[in-house]
């Protein structure tokens, strides 16, 4: 690859150093799964869901299926959901 892009050849230890540096700068040292933010957001949503009335839950569910990701949207045959 160095010949193809006219880069200098680096040693094994320089490669290890670059890998460690990139992991520290870009992603930590692994094993974190989806990250802390995901679990925090999920816990907040669980708490909000518990305080909703059944009508609010139904409204939330319908809005999610109307405005959520395309794979989550219902077809018109499945219910009275507007086309996005």
Secondary structure, DSSP 8 states (H G I E B T S, - for coil): -HHHHT-----HHHHHHHHHHHHHHHTTTS--TT-HHHHHHHHHHHHHHHHS-HHHHHHHHHHHHHHS-GGG---GGGSS----
